[in-house]
């Protein structure tokens, strides 16, 4: 990765697709169809990770529509949730969906240092985030973990998932992978488990990665 990281246009390309219209069909197309038939990792499998890892103080990064936050089992009745995303449409959709929890929202680029004040979180979710960020997976995983690490409470967990490029894909997966990378929606053609493990391992301990279909499910602790 060149000094200074990717340009703003590259970062913007990965989140540009999340328009209000796209977010209205996201759950059906991505979480329903694509996860099951294209990436071969059902959303229910990813939801299990939320059920296992979310804490009473939670930060979610790359929030999508907020589906996982809406459906997961929280350990307390009124969790304190902060949503962080570069895309204001996603922030609006997710915060509205879980408005019963009165989440805080932060619009920021997670590839740059973020300012969350004195906040400390027991859990940080980064679901389907890395494959939308430009750069090599080892670098972007390490960068994101480094930028979020100061806000992870001692013993806290950073967990999530990402679609790998360097795994066996089915025909539809190969076609969508090429299309999304050509448009800049994904930047993951060479993303592999080793890069993810090394990137997270540079900032976190007890890193665990399970690959289901084309999706790497990961967790690491402060």
C-alpha positions in Angstrom: 0.0 0.0 0.0 1.4 3.3 -1.0 2.1 5.9 1.6 -1.0 7.8 2.6 -3.4 4.9 1.7 -6.1 5.0 -0.9 -7.5 8.2 -2.2 -10.8 9.7 -1.1 -12.4 8.7 -4.5 -11.5 5.0 -3.9 -13.0 5.1 -0.4 -16.1 6.9 -1.6 -16.7 4.3 -4.4 -17.1 1.5 -1.9 -20.0 3.2 -0.2 -21.6 5.1 -3.1 -23.9 2.2 -4.0 -25.8 2.6 -0.7 -28.5 4.9 -1.9 -32.0 5.0 -0.2 -33.3 2.9 -3.1 -30.6 0.3 -2.7 -31.1 0.1 1.0 -34.8 -0.6 0.5 -33.9 -3.9 -1.3 -30.6 -4.7 0.6 -32.1 -7.1 3.1 -33.9 -9.1 0.4 -31.1 -9.1 -2.2 -27.9 -9.2 -0.1 -28.9 -10.7 3.2 -31.4 -13.1 1.6 -30.4 -14.1 -1.9 -26.7 -13.2 -2.2 -25.6 -14.6 1.2 -27.4 -17.9 0.7 -26.8 -18.5 -3.0 -23.8 -16.4 -4.1 -21.5 -16.1 -1.1 -22.8 -19.4 0.5 -23.0 -18.1 4.1 -26.5 -17.6 5.3 -27.3 -14.4 7.3 -28.4 -16.6 10.1 -24.8 -17.8 10.5 -23.6 -14.2 10.7 -26.4 -13.4 13.2 -25.1 -16.1 15.5 -21.9 -14.1 15.8 -23.8 -11.0 16.9 -25.7 -13.1 19.4 -22.4 -14.4 20.8 -20.4 -11.2 20.9 -22.6 -8.1 21.3 -22.1 -6.3 24.7 -24.1 -3.7 26.6 -22.0 -1.0 25.0 -21.6 -1.7 21.3 -20.1 0.1 18.3 -21.2 -1.0 14.8 -19.1 0.0 11.9 -20.4 -0.2 8.3 -24.0 -0.5 9.5 -25.9 -1.5 6.3 -29.6 -1.4 7.1 -29.2 -2.3 10.8 -30.7 -5.8 10.3 -28.3 -7.6 12.5 -28.7 -5.0 15.3 -32.4 -5.3 15.0 -32.5 -9.1 15.2 -29.7 -10.0 17.5 -30.1 -11.0 21.2 -28.7 -8.2 23.4 -27.4 -9.1 26.8 -29.3 -6.2 28.4 -32.7 -4.6 27.8 -31.3 -1.2 26.8 -27.9 -1.5 25.2 -25.9 1.7 24.4 -25.3 1.6 20.7 -23.2 3.8 18.5 -23.3 3.6 14.7 -20.3 4.6 12.6 -20.4 4.8 8.8 -19.2 7.1 6.0 -22.6 6.8 4.3 -25.3 9.0 5.7 -28.0 7.0 4.0 -26.9 3.9 5.9 -26.7 5.8 9.2 -30.2 7.1 8.7 -31.7 3.7 7.8 -30.0 1.8 10.6 -30.7 4.4 13.3 -34.3 4.6 12.3 -34.6 0.8 12.3 -33.3 0.5 15.9 -34.7 3.8 17.1 -36.1 2.0 20.2 -32.5 1.9 21.4 -31.8 5.6 20.7 -28.4 4.9 19.0 -25.8 7.6 18.6 -24.5 8.1 15.1 -21.0 9.1 13.8 -20.2 9.8 10.1 -16.6 9.0 9.5 -14.1 7.1 7.3 -12.8 4.2 9.4 -9.6 4.1 7.4 -8.7 7.3 9.2 -8.4 8.0 12.9 -11.8 8.5 14.4 -12.8 10.6 17.4 -15.2 8.9 19.8 -14.1 10.8 22.9 -13.9 8.8 26.1 -16.2 6.0 24.8 -15.2 2.4 25.5 -17.1 -0.5 24.0 -17.4 -4.1 25.0 -18.0 -5.1 21.4 -17.4 -3.6 18.0 -19.0 -5.1 14.9 -17.6 -4.7 11.4 -19.9 -6.8 9.3 -19.3 -6.9 5.5 -17.0 -3.9 5.8 -13.5 -4.9 4.7 -14.4 -6.1 1.2 -15.9 -2.6 0.5 -12.7 -0.8 1.5 -9.9 -0.2 -0.9 -6.4 -1.7 -0.4 -4.8 -5.0 0.5 -6.7 -6.9 3.2 -3.8 -7.2 5.6 -3.4 -3.4 5.5 -7.1 -2.5 5.8 -7.8 -5.0 8.6 -4.8 -3.7 10.5 -5.7 0.0 9.8 -9.3 -0.5 10.9 -8.3 -2.4 14.0 -5.7 0.2 14.9 -8.2 3.1 14.5 -10.9 1.3 16.6 -8.6 -0.4 19.2 -8.4 2.7 21.5 -12.2 2.5 22.0 -12.3 -1.2 22.7 -12.6 -2.0 26.4 -10.1 -4.3 28.0 -11.1 -7.8 27.0 -13.6 -6.5 24.5 -14.1 -8.1 21.1 -14.0 -6.8 17.6 -15.9 -9.2 15.3 -17.4 -9.3 11.9 -17.3 -10.8 8.4 -15.9 -10.1 5.0 -16.2 -11.7 1.6 -12.9 -13.2 0.4 -11.8 -13.0 -3.2 -9.1 -15.7 -3.1 -11.4 -18.7 -2.4 -13.4 -21.0 -4.6 -16.5 -19.2 -5.9 -19.5 -20.6 -7.8 -20.3 -19.2 -11.2 -22.6 -16.4 -10.0 -20.1 -15.5 -7.3 -17.2 -15.2 -9.8 -19.4 -13.0 -12.1 -20.6 -10.7 -9.3 -17.1 -10.5 -7.8 -15.7 -9.3 -11.1 -18.6 -6.8 -11.6 -18.4 -5.4 -8.1 -14.6 -5.0 -8.2 -14.8 -3.3 -11.6 -17.3 -0.8 -10.3 -15.3 -0.2 -7.1 -18.1 -1.5 -4.9 -15.8 -4.3 -3.7 -12.0 -4.2 -3.5 -11.3 -7.8 -2.6 -10.1 -9.8 -5.6 -6.9 -10.9 -3.7 -8.3 -10.9 -0.2 -7.5 -14.1 1.6 -7.7 -15.6 5.1 -3.9 -15.2 5.7 -4.1 -11.4 5.1 -7.1 -11.0 7.4 -5.4 -13.0 10.1 -2.1 -11.1 9.9 -3.9 -7.7 9.8 -6.1 -8.4 12.7 -3.3 -10.1 14.6 -1.1 -7.0 14.5 -3.6 -5.2 16.7 -5.7 -7.9 18.5 -5.2 -11.1 20.4 -7.0 -14.5 20.3 -7.9 -13.9 16.6 -10.3 -16.6 15.3 -11.4 -16.9 11.7 -13.9 -19.3 10.3 -14.5 -19.4 6.5 -18.0 -20.4 5.4 -18.5 -20.5 1.7 -16.7 -17.3 0.5 -17.2 -15.4 3.8 -14.6 -15.1 6.6 -16.2 -14.8 10.0 -13.7 -13.3 12.5 -13.2 -12.2 16.0 -10.3 -10.8 18.0 -9.9 -9.3 21.5 -8.2 -6.3 23.0 
